[in-house]
Amino acid sequence: MQIDFKPITIDDKEVITSFTLPSPLRNCDLAFSNMCSWRFLYLSEYAVYKNFLLIRFYIEEKNRKRIAYMRPIGNGDFRDALLQLEEDSWQHGHPLLMLGVTPISKDLLEEAFPGEFSYIPERDYFDYIYLREDLATLKGKKFQAKRNHVNKFKKQYAYEYEPLTAELVPECLEFEAKWYKANRTDDDQEELTDERKSMIFALNHFKELNLLGGAIRIDHKLVAFTFGSPINQDTFGVHVEKADTDYDGAYSIINQEFASRIPEQYVYVNREEDLGIPGLRKAKLSYNPTILLPKAAVIKKIKSE
């Protein structure tokens, strides 16, 4: 059967989130705003097959594009949905490859095809998931250093927090351009340029993507901003956080102030991956994640004749 995949656009938000929001999956990859804002890089597409959402995209492999998939999301015959992905993948000349496979998904894959997949953990892409209340209150001994940092900032600066709105977008874009210029290096220029493209798309479609965000001002000057969107019914994803490090503690304060304003419906906050960047990994671990969500690349084994 030929599956009719189509490019993901903002107009597909209602259809795609009708599958992702009720799902138990907390992967940052499944936030609709991430799918849209990163489509320029991954050429992400989707299809609805029976009661499942199917997502495919393209990754670089040996200087060429190779097709990959998320695991099917929905209810019904999971094995049948996987067979459709496998058939589609072979039509493109590849054995089935799925990325972002978490333990709950691995259990389903093994139930459908016992022993027929190879699993390759990808530590750089594990998601850091926190209790929203922990980030908002910083209570307890394990957050004492964070509290001290935040309190020092509050004593040193008379700051204001304000919700991020579409009207603030031009100022955020101007701030981000300065941040990019100050922080890019030869080693990470490509990654930061891609992140910048994604961020600009999201900010320019702030209302359509239904993003939630916040900003910090000192003496009327923007010194930090952040935004995110829901992943599912109990998990909110923080996609972007930028701050001026000339103001010591700016990252800590925007983190706490924003977390305290995320709706209480969201028990968890997913602050995404560390991409193997040592400083980012250290910073994300320092906030004591409740869940370090394992994700793996999964390849369907080729049966020998």
C-alpha positions in Angstrom: 0.0 0.0 0.0 1.3 3.4 -1.0 1.3 5.9 2.0 0.6 9.5 1.0 3.0 11.6 3.0 2.8 15.4 2.8 5.0 18.2 4.1 4.3 19.4 7.6 2.9 22.9 7.7 1.3 25.2 10.3 -2.1 24.3 8.8 -1.6 20.7 10.0 -1.4 21.6 13.7 -4.9 20.4 14.6 -4.5 17.0 12.8 -1.0 16.3 14.2 -1.7 17.4 17.8 -4.9 15.3 17.8 -2.4 12.4 18.0 0.5 13.8 19.9 -1.2 15.6 22.8 -3.2 12.6 24.1 -0.1 10.4 23.6 2.0 9.3 26.7 5.2 10.2 24.7 7.2 13.1 26.1 9.9 13.4 23.4 10.8 17.0 22.6 10.7 15.9 18.9 6.9 15.6 19.1 6.2 19.2 20.0 4.3 20.5 16.9 6.2 23.8 16.9 9.5 21.8 16.7 8.2 19.8 13.8 7.3 23.0 11.9 10.3 25.2 12.8 12.9 22.5 12.0 11.2 21.3 8.8 13.7 23.4 6.7 16.5 21.0 7.9 14.7 17.6 8.0 12.0 18.0 5.3 9.6 16.4 7.7 6.4 14.9 6.4 3.4 13.1 7.9 0.5 10.8 6.9 -2.5 9.5 8.7 -2.8 5.7 8.3 -5.9 4.2 9.9 -5.7 5.4 13.5 -2.0 6.3 13.4 0.1 9.3 12.8 3.2 8.5 10.7 6.1 10.9 10.5 9.1 10.6 8.2 12.1 12.9 7.7 15.5 13.0 6.1 18.9 12.9 7.8 22.4 13.3 6.5 24.3 10.0 6.0 27.6 9.9 4.2 26.9 13.2 2.5 23.5 12.1 1.2 19.9 12.2 2.5 18.6 9.1 4.2 15.0 8.6 5.2 14.0 7.9 8.8 10.8 7.8 10.9 9.3 8.4 14.3 7.5 5.4 15.7 3.8 5.4 14.8 1.6 7.3 17.2 -2.0 6.2 17.8 -4.2 3.3 18.6 -4.9 0.1 16.8 -2.8 -2.5 15.0 0.7 -1.2 15.8 2.4 -4.1 13.9 0.4 -3.2 10.8 1.5 0.5 11.1 5.2 -0.6 11.4 4.8 -2.8 8.3 3.6 0.2 6.4 6.7 2.2 7.5 8.9 -0.7 6.6 7.4 -0.9 3.1 7.7 2.8 2.6 11.4 2.7 3.7 12.3 -0.1 1.3 10.6 1.9 -1.5 13.4 4.4 -0.8 16.0 1.7 -0.7 16.6 1.5 3.0 15.8 -0.9 5.9 13.5 0.7 8.4 15.2 3.3 10.7 13.4 5.0 13.5 14.9 7.7 15.7 13.9 9.0 19.2 12.7 5.6 20.4 12.1 5.7 24.1 11.7 2.7 26.5 7.9 2.8 26.3 8.2 2.6 22.5 10.8 -0.1 22.6 8.4 -2.3 24.6 5.8 -1.9 21.8 8.3 -2.6 19.1 9.4 -5.8 20.8 5.8 -6.9 21.3 5.1 -6.4 17.6 8.4 -7.8 16.2 10.3 -9.7 19.0 14.1 -9.6 18.5 13.8 -8.1 15.0 15.2 -4.6 15.8 18.7 -3.4 16.7 18.8 -0.6 19.3 21.6 2.1 19.4 21.3 4.4 22.4 22.1 8.1 21.5 23.1 9.8 24.8 23.6 13.2 23.1 19.9 13.2 22.3 18.5 12.0 25.7 15.8 14.5 26.9 16.1 16.3 30.2 12.7 16.3 31.9 12.1 18.1 35.2 9.2 18.6 37.6 7.7 22.0 36.8 7.4 22.7 40.5 11.1 22.0 41.1 12.1 24.6 38.4 9.6 27.1 39.7 10.3 26.9 43.4 13.9 25.6 43.6 13.0 24.1 47.0 15.2 21.7 48.9 18.9 21.1 49.5 19.6 19.9 46.0 18.6 23.3 44.6 20.4 25.4 47.2 23.1 26.6 44.8 20.5 27.5 42.2 18.5 29.5 44.9 21.6 31.3 45.9 22.3 32.2 42.3 18.8 33.5 41.7 18.7 35.4 45.0 22.0 37.1 44.1 20.6 38.2 40.8 17.4 39.6 42.5 19.6 41.6 44.9 21.9 42.9 42.2 19.3 43.9 39.6 15.9 45.6 39.5 14.4 43.4 36.8 11.0 43.0 35.2 9.4 39.8 33.8 6.9 40.1 31.0 5.1 37.6 29.0 6.4 37.1 25.4 3.9 38.4 22.9 3.9 38.8 19.1 4.6 42.5 19.7 7.9 41.6 21.4 9.1 39.4 18.6 11.1 42.1 16.7 13.0 43.0 19.9 13.7 39.3 20.6 15.0 38.9 17.0 17.3 41.8 17.5 18.5 40.4 20.8 19.1 37.0 19.2 21.1 38.5 16.4 23.5 40.0 18.9 23.6 36.8 20.9 24.4 34.8 17.8 27.2 37.2 16.7 28.7 37.1 20.2 28.5 33.3 20.7 29.2 31.6 17.4 32.5 29.9 16.8 34.0 28.0 13.8 33.2 24.7 15.6 29.5 25.3 16.1 28.6 27.9 13.5 26.5 25.4 11.4 24.6 24.2 14.5 23.9 27.7 15.7 22.9 28.9 12.2 20.4 26.0 12.0 19.1 26.8 15.5 18.7 30.4 14.5 16.7 29.6 11.4 14.4 27.5 13.5 14.0 30.2 16.2 13.3 32.9 13.6 10.6 30.8 12.0 9.0 30.1 15.4 9.1 33.7 16.5 7.7 34.9 13.2 4.8 32.5 13.6 4.3 33.0 17.3 0.5 33.2 17.3 -0.1 30.4 14.8 2.1 28.0 16.8 0.4 29.1 20.0 3.7 29.5 21.8 4.1 30.5 25.4 7.1 32.5 26.5 8.6 35.2 28.7 11.3 37.9 28.8 13.4 39.7 31.4 14.2 43.4 31.3 16.7 45.4 33.2 16.4 49.2 32.9 14.0 48.6 30.0 16.6 46.6 28.2 15.8 43.0 27.1 18.4 40.7 28.7 16.8 37.3 28.3 13.8 35.5 26.6 12.5 32.0 26.3 9.5 30.2 24.8 8.0 26.7 24.3 4.9 24.7 23.7 3.1 21.6 24.9 4.3 18.2 24.0 1.5 16.2 25.5 -1.2 16.7 28.2 1.3 16.7 31.1 4.6 17.8 29.6 5.6 21.3 28.3 8.6 21.7 26.1 11.0 24.6 26.5 12.5 25.1 23.0 14.6 28.2 23.3 16.3 30.1 26.1 18.7 33.0 25.4 20.3 35.4 27.9 22.9 38.0 28.1 25.7 36.5 30.2 27.0 40.0 31.0 24.2 39.8 33.6 25.3 36.9 35.9 22.3 34.7 36.7 20.2 35.9 33.7 19.8 32.3 32.5 18.8 31.1 36.0 16.2 33.9 36.5 14.5 33.4 33.1 14.3 29.7 33.8 12.7 30.1 37.2 10.4 32.9 36.3 9.1 31.2 33.2 8.7 27.8 34.9 6.5 29.5 37.6 4.2 30.7 34.9 3.8 27.5 32.9 0.2 26.3 33.5 0.0 23.8 36.4 -1.6 21.2 34.0 2.0 20.5 33.0 3.6 18.4 35.7 6.8 18.0 33.6 9.0 20.4 31.7 11.1 18.9 28.9 14.2 21.1 28.3 15.4 19.0 25.4 18.8 17.5 24.6 22.4 18.5 25.3 23.7 17.5 21.9 26.9 16.3 23.5 28.0 19.8 24.4 29.9 19.5 27.7 28.8 22.9 29.1 25.2 22.3 28.2 25.2 18.8 29.7 26.7 20.2 32.9 24.1 22.9 33.1 21.2 20.6 32.4 22.3 18.0 34.9 22.8 20.7 37.6 19.0 21.2 37.6 18.5 17.6 38.8 16.3 16.1 36.0 13.5 13.9 37.3 13.7 11.9 34.1 16.7 11.6 31.8 14.7 10.2 28.9 16.7 7.6 26.9 16.3 7.8 23.1 17.7 5.3 20.6 18.1 4.8 16.9 16.3 1.6 15.9 17.0 -0.4 12.8 14.9 -3.3 11.5 17.2 -6.3 11.0 17.5 -7.7 7.5 16.4 -11.3 7.5 18.9 -13.7 5.9 17.6 -16.0 3.2 
